[in-house]
Amino acid sequence: MRQINQTQVTEFFLQGLSDDPYTQKLLFVFFLCVYLVTVLGNLLLMSLVQIDSRLHTPMYFFLCNLSLADLCFSTNIVPQTLIHLLSKKKAISFISCAAQLLLFLSFGGAECTLLAVMSYDRYVAICNPLHYSNVMTKRLCVRLATGSWTTGIMASLVDFIFTIRLPYRGSNKIAHFFCEAPALLVLASIDTHATQMAIFLVGIVILVIPLSLILVSYGCIILTVIRMKSAGGRLKAFSTCGSHLMVVILFYGPAIITYMTPKSSKEQGKLVSVFYAVVTPMLNPLIYSLRNKDVKGALRKVATRNFPCRLGIYH
């Protein structure tokens, strides 16, 4: 037994959300429905932006990037979860677990920074409308999007390296439904205080700082909207910003609970992860885009006419 305990773990067993077979079947149906809506919603949004020239604007360019992040984010987790809900042996190799962890952190980090960039876009559109086209140029938008993806990947590498370098020689049962850093740290064979501190500091960079920028942007937006004389203008501004704020709360709230409060219970951690890793990618295109008048118009246009898909985001 002493020799076995000193052997590096080569595979993990995901304990999932429940051991009850009936509950697992219900969870399978739930996860499958959520994933199908996620894929269809985000693909539909990206297709509409590609097709309709009225949506070739910076806001929808960033929304396409957010939809891509959501789609990859969900696809990295849900299909494997669906397979495990129907199988008896819920095993995942160490390499596959590491890959899932890296991709999860990368797409999640990109989404954090993209939401901050989108709040800046709304700030310029509402607080400086006359200079919007001069500020939010195509070149700047591409740079902001590229910077968001790069920042997310670089931040994820820090968490990934600190987590995966730890020795795992004891238990290989992960009390989670996918490979997430806090759940893996519990299984490490040595003290993980340094790794927890690294994850906490990265959380400040990738969660707290972007959230602070979002709050500052919306503070300025609210002051500007209050000063508007047109009731219609105020309503339109609050509608657009309200949708974005809802997305921010749904994503940042659970993520901060998981990564900035590492001493939360296992069950609480799993439920919170379900919300931001599975449910939020489904809700984003629904509450932020598909309820928008321009997107609805583009959807009606596609439904009534057949025309070729054009490449390019916006002009």
C-alpha positions in Angstrom: 0.0 0.0 0.0 2.9 2.4 0.8 4.3 1.7 -2.7 0.9 2.3 -4.4 0.4 5.5 -2.5 3.8 6.8 -3.8 2.8 6.1 -7.5 1.7 9.0 -9.5 -2.0 8.9 -10.4 -2.6 8.0 -14.1 -6.4 8.5 -14.1 -9.1 10.1 -12.0 -12.7 9.1 -11.2 -15.2 11.8 -11.3 -17.9 11.3 -8.6 -20.3 13.6 -10.4 -23.3 15.4 -9.0 -25.2 12.3 -7.7 -24.8 8.6 -7.1 -28.5 7.9 -7.5 -29.3 6.3 -11.0 -32.7 8.0 -11.3 -31.1 11.4 -10.5 -28.4 10.8 -13.0 -30.9 10.2 -15.7 -32.7 13.4 -14.9 -29.3 15.2 -14.9 -28.5 13.7 -18.3 -31.8 15.1 -19.8 -31.1 18.5 -18.2 -27.5 18.7 -19.3 -28.4 17.5 -22.8 -31.2 20.0 -23.2 -29.0 22.9 -21.9 -26.1 21.9 -24.2 -28.3 21.7 -27.3 -29.8 25.1 -26.6 -26.3 26.4 -25.9 -24.9 25.2 -29.2 -28.0 26.3 -31.3 -28.2 29.7 -29.6 -24.6 30.6 -30.0 -24.2 29.2 -33.5 -27.4 31.0 -34.5 -26.1 34.3 -33.1 -22.7 34.0 -34.8 -24.4 33.1 -38.1 -26.8 36.0 -38.0 -23.9 38.4 -37.4 -22.1 37.0 -40.3 -25.1 37.2 -42.6 -26.8 40.5 -41.7 -24.9 43.7 -42.6 -26.8 45.6 -40.0 -25.1 43.6 -37.3 -21.6 44.3 -38.6 -20.9 46.6 -35.6 -18.3 46.5 -32.8 -20.9 45.4 -30.3 -21.9 42.3 -32.3 -18.3 41.6 -33.2 -17.5 41.2 -29.5 -20.8 39.2 -29.0 -19.5 36.8 -31.6 -16.3 36.4 -29.7 -18.3 35.8 -26.5 -20.5 33.2 -28.2 -17.4 31.4 -29.5 -16.0 31.4 -25.9 -19.3 30.1 -24.5 -19.5 27.4 -27.2 -16.0 26.2 -26.5 -16.4 26.6 -22.8 -19.5 24.4 -22.7 -18.3 21.8 -25.3 -15.2 21.2 -23.2 -17.3 20.1 -20.2 -20.8 18.9 -21.1 -20.2 16.1 -23.6 -17.9 14.3 -21.2 -20.3 14.8 -18.4 -23.1 13.3 -20.5 -21.0 10.2 -21.2 -20.2 9.8 -17.5 -23.8 10.2 -16.5 -24.7 7.1 -18.6 -21.6 5.0 -17.7 -20.7 3.1 -14.6 -16.9 3.8 -14.8 -16.6 7.5 -14.6 -12.9 7.6 -15.4 -10.8 10.2 -17.1 -7.1 9.9 -17.8 -4.6 12.3 -16.2 -3.7 13.8 -19.6 -7.4 14.3 -20.5 -8.1 15.9 -17.2 -5.2 18.3 -17.6 -6.4 19.2 -21.1 -9.9 19.8 -19.8 -8.5 22.0 -17.0 -6.4 24.1 -19.4 -9.2 24.6 -21.9 -11.7 25.4 -19.2 -9.4 28.1 -17.7 -8.5 29.5 -21.1 -12.1 30.0 -22.3 -13.3 31.2 -18.9 -10.5 33.7 -18.7 -11.2 34.9 -22.2 -14.9 35.4 -21.3 -13.9 37.4 -18.2 -11.9 39.9 -20.3 -14.4 40.0 -23.2 -17.2 41.1 -20.8 -14.9 43.9 -19.6 -14.2 44.9 -23.2 -17.9 44.9 -24.0 -18.6 47.2 -21.1 -16.1 49.6 -22.5 -17.8 49.5 -25.8 -21.1 50.4 -24.2 -19.4 53.2 -22.2 -18.1 54.8 -25.4 -21.4 54.3 -27.3 -23.5 55.9 -24.5 -21.2 58.4 -22.9 -19.4 59.6 -26.1 -21.8 58.8 -29.0 -20.4 61.4 -31.3 -16.9 60.0 -31.1 -18.0 56.3 -31.1 -17.1 55.5 -34.7 -13.7 57.3 -34.4 -12.8 55.5 -31.1 -14.2 51.9 -31.8 -12.4 51.4 -35.1 -12.0 48.0 -36.7 -8.4 47.9 -35.8 -9.0 48.7 -32.1 -11.8 46.1 -31.9 -9.6 43.4 -33.3 -6.8 44.4 -30.8 -9.2 44.3 -27.9 -10.6 40.9 -28.9 -7.1 39.5 -29.4 -6.0 40.9 -26.1 -9.0 39.3 -24.4 -8.1 35.9 -25.7 -4.4 36.3 -25.0 -5.0 37.5 -21.5 -7.3 34.6 -20.8 -4.9 32.1 -22.1 -1.9 33.6 -20.2 -3.8 33.7 -16.9 -5.0 30.2 -17.4 -1.5 28.9 -17.9 -0.5 30.2 -14.4 -3.4 28.4 -12.7 -2.8 25.3 -14.9 0.9 25.0 -14.2 0.6 25.5 -10.5 -2.2 22.9 -10.3 -0.9 20.2 -12.6 2.7 20.3 -11.3 1.5 19.0 -7.9 2.1 15.3 -7.1 -1.1 13.3 -7.0 -0.2 10.0 -5.4 -3.2 9.3 -3.0 -6.9 9.3 -3.7 -7.9 9.7 -7.4 -11.6 10.3 -6.8 -12.6 13.9 -7.8 -15.6 15.2 -5.9 -16.8 17.0 -9.0 -18.3 16.4 -12.5 -15.3 17.8 -14.4 -11.6 18.6 -13.7 -11.6 22.0 -12.0 -8.6 23.4 -10.1 -10.2 23.6 -6.5 -11.4 20.0 -6.8 -8.0 18.8 -7.9 -6.1 20.6 -5.1 -7.9 18.5 -2.5 -6.3 15.4 -3.9 -2.7 16.7 -4.0 -0.2 14.8 -1.9 1.6 17.9 -0.5 0.6 21.3 1.0 -1.2 23.4 -1.6 -1.0 26.8 0.1 1.3 28.3 -2.6 -1.0 27.0 -5.3 -4.0 28.4 -3.6 -2.3 31.8 -3.3 -1.4 31.7 -7.0 -4.9 30.9 -8.0 -6.2 33.7 -5.7 -3.8 36.2 -7.2 -4.7 35.2 -10.8 -8.4 35.5 -9.7 -7.7 39.1 -8.8 -6.2 39.8 -12.2 -8.8 37.9 -14.3 -11.9 38.4 -12.1 -11.7 41.3 -9.7 -9.9 43.8 -12.0 -12.2 43.3 -15.0 -15.3 43.4 -12.7 -14.0 46.6 -11.2 -13.6 48.1 -14.7 -17.1 47.0 -15.6 -18.6 48.6 -12.5 -16.7 51.9 -13.2 -17.9 51.8 -16.8 -21.5 51.3 -15.7 -21.3 53.9 -13.0 -20.4 56.5 -15.7 -23.1 55.0 -18.0 -25.8 55.3 -15.3 -24.8 59.0 -14.7 -25.0 59.7 -18.4 -28.4 58.0 -18.8 -29.9 59.8 -15.9 -29.0 63.1 -17.5 -30.7 62.2 -20.8 -33.8 64.2 -21.6 -35.3 61.6 -23.9 -37.3 58.9 -22.1 -36.9 56.6 -25.1 -33.1 57.1 -25.1 -33.0 56.2 -21.4 -35.1 53.1 -21.9 -33.0 51.9 -24.8 -29.7 52.5 -22.9 -31.0 50.8 -19.8 -32.3 47.8 -21.9 -28.9 47.2 -23.6 -26.9 47.8 -20.4 -29.3 45.8 -18.3 -28.8 42.7 -20.4 -25.0 43.0 -20.2 -25.1 43.5 -16.4 -27.3 40.4 -16.1 -24.7 38.4 -18.0 -21.9 39.8 -15.8 -23.7 38.9 -12.6 -24.5 35.4 -13.7 -20.9 34.7 -14.7 -18.7 36.7 -12.3 -20.8 35.9 -9.2 -20.4 32.1 -9.2 -16.8 32.3 -10.5 -15.7 34.6 -7.7 -17.4 32.3 -5.2 -15.4 29.4 -6.5 -12.0 30.9 -7.0 -11.9 33.7 -4.5 -13.4 31.7 -1.6 -11.6 28.3 -1.9 -12.9 27.1 1.5 -16.5 26.6 0.2 -18.1 23.2 0.6 -17.7 20.5 -2.0 -21.5 20.4 -2.7 -21.7 24.2 -2.9 -18.7 24.2 -5.3 -20.3 21.7 -7.6 -23.7 23.5 -7.8 -22.0 26.9 -8.4 -19.9 25.3 -11.1 -23.0 24.0 -12.8 -24.4 27.5 -13.0 -21.4 29.3 -14.5 -19.9 26.4 -16.5 -23.1 24.9 -18.0 -26.1 27.2 -17.6 -24.6 30.7 -18.2 -23.2 29.8 -21.7 -26.8 28.9 -22.6 -28.3 32.1 -21.2 -25.8 34.5 -22.7 -27.2 34.6 -26.3 -30.8 34.5 -25.0 -30.7 37.4 -22.5 -28.1 39.5 -24.3 -28.7 39.1 -28.0 -31.7 37.2 -29.2 -34.0 39.6 -27.3 -32.5 42.5 -29.2 -34.6 44.2 -31.9 -31.8 44.1 -34.5 -31.2 40.4 -33.9 -34.9 39.6 -34.1 -35.1 41.5 -37.4 -32.1 39.5 -38.8 -33.7 36.3 -37.7 -37.0 37.2 -39.4 -35.0 38.1 -42.5 -33.3 34.7 -42.6 -36.5 32.9 -42.0 -38.3 34.5 -44.9 -35.5 34.8 -47.4 -32.7 32.5 -48.6 -29.4 34.2 -49.5 -25.8 33.2 -49.3 -23.7 33.6 -46.1 -21.1 36.2 -46.4 -17.8 36.2 -44.7 -16.6 39.1 -42.5 -17.9 40.5 -39.2 -18.5 44.2 -40.0 -17.3 47.0 -42.2 
